């Protein structure tokens, strides 16, 4: 189930984004980026519709899904 970012508090959105960027295996290219830069990049993708927040009722978990560029 897609969760619109407008339905989340600023703190909840920040927590979801931080959990996503801190997850091992998240790739940001060949340059090192600090947490703030990574969070800002994901937030921009969410705001632009290039990514979405999904809630899985079965596992009661939240994830961010980045849309593949076609």
Secondary structure, 3 states (H helix, E strand, C coil): CEECHHHCCHHHHHHHHHHHHHCCCCCCCCCCCCHHHHHHHHHHHHHHCCEEEEEECCCCEEEEEECCCC
